[in-house]
Amino acid sequence: MKILRLQEGDSFLMGIINGFTGRAVITGMDSESLTIAWKPETPPVPLFPVTLLVAQVRPICMKRILREAVSFGVGKIAVTGTDTGERSYRDARLWKDGKYTENILSGAQQAGETAVPEVELFSSLDTALAGMGHRDTGTMCIVLDNVDPDSRLSTMHIPSGGNYILAVGPERGWSDRERELLAQTGFISAGLGVRTLRTETACSAGLSLLLGRLCWI
C-alpha cells in the first residue's frame, strides 16, 4: 500500500516459504486488514548444491552477504568465527532471536523465489569443518585466498555434477593455522586476482564465478 501503491483489484507475486508462488489479487482492504485471493501456480526452484562457508564480519556487511548469497540460490550458508576476526561479531544482535532471517527473506524476495537455505553458525573454523562432513561426500572444496593460491578461480578445473563448498575468509584474511587446516581437510585454494577484496565482494564475485563455470547462471 505504501510502496507499490496497490489498490483493490491489483495483483502481486506471492509465495510461501519453500513452497509455491503465484499471483495474489487484492479483494479487499481497509486501515486494519488486507484480503487476498491467491492460487499456488509454480513450485519452488531447487537451490544449488553449494555451501557458502563465510567468516564472521561486521553485522552491516554480513546482512548484505546473507541477502546476496540467498539471491544467488546457494543451498546452505555456514558462518564461522576465525582466528583474525573480531569475536564480538558472534554476539551481534543480528544473530539473536533469528533476526538474520529478515535478510534471508529479503534475498529470496529479490530473486523472486521461495526456497531459502539453511544457515548454521560455528564458533571457529575448526568446529565448522568438523561439522560439515564434506570429506565423506566427495564434495569439491574451494577456499578463496590471495596469499599464494593454487590457481585462479576463473581458470581452475571444476567438475560438474557434484556438491561444492566455497570458503571466504574475514577482512584480515585467514591465519596460517587456518590455511593449513583447510588444506588438510581437502580445500583447494583459489584467487580472484591480485587485488584484496572485502569479504562481501569476494562472496559475490566467488559465487558468480563458481556458478558461472558450472553453467548454472
Buried (B, 14 or more C-beta within 10 A) or exposed (E): EEEEEBEEEEBEEBBEEEEBBBEBBBEEBEEEEEEBEBEEEEEBEEBBBBBBBBBBBBBEBBBBBBBBBBBBBBBBBBBBBBBEBBEEBBEBEBBEEEEBEEBBBBBBBEBEBBBBBEBBBBEBBBEBBEEBEBEEEEBBBBBBBBEEBBEEBBEBEBEEEEBBBBBBBBBBBBBEEBBEBBEEBBBBBBBBEEEEBEBBBBBBBBBBBBBEBBEEE
